[in-house]
Amino acid sequence: MIKVSKRLCNIFILTAATYTPISIASSEIISVAAVYALPPYVMEDGHSGIEIEILRSALSQSRNIVLRLDYIPADRMHEEIQSGHFMAGLTAVEDETKTDLFFSDVHVEYQNVLVALKDSKISVKNLSDLNKIKVVGFKNARKYLGREFSNAILNNKNYSERTSMESSVKQLFSQRTEAIIIDRYIFEFISKQMGLDKNKAEYFEIFDKNPMRVAFKTEAMRDEFNKGLYSIRKSGIYNEILKKYTQ
């Protein structure tokens, strides 16, 4: 489940980094704030996850760092970065009204997909086809996936929503539903954790991708991150991070 509104910059996860170096065993501590854990993007241990490792790896191309995770309310993101309490916020949708922040290149894409078992042989080409099948969506999917989606499932008596994404995945593999709506990486991570074969499933990409960025206090640190991001993509480190949590 990924819920993204382009009107908001402080969505899901906020990560913020103080720029004041503290030397511990020759490493610089960068304080990172998150709204809440969202595996596999930010793990509950506070030290790992796709986005945490991308941030750490990209910045580590130019310095020795250690990330320290703390949580802050979502609505404080812009204020905390702008005031200099933190140097970066993750994850953000680029917001042209936030002219005092510097947005990075896209570091990850969230994408909700419709997932079905291959053996079910269902065919879904667009949102209107959702009215024909039994579907489980994430909580408040009607709100976050837009009016077209809401209209598509309006008269579908076999549509329901679940708070637990683990429960949705179980329902799919136990064939208690024909399809589920979930973020692709979240589905692959949960399947891996449960020992389920994701290769038995197929994805229908009927929802838009959501390109996400890091919002920085300074242009210099934004540029440093972008350079490191380019480097880890080119070297293969980026893909290894993704594989670690999804394969």
ABEGO torsion letter per residue (X at the ends): XBBBBAABABBGBBBBBBABBBBBGGBBBBBBBBABBBOAABBAAGABEAAAAAAAAAAAAABBBBBBBBBBBAAAAAAAAAAGABABBOBBBBBAABAABBBBBBABBBBBBBBBBAAAGBBBABAAAAAABBBBBBBGAAAAAEAAAAAAAAABAABBBBABAAAAAAAAAAGABABBBBBAAAAAAAAAAAGBBAAABBBBBABBBBBBBBBBABAAAAAAAAAAAAAAAAAGAAAAAAAAAAX
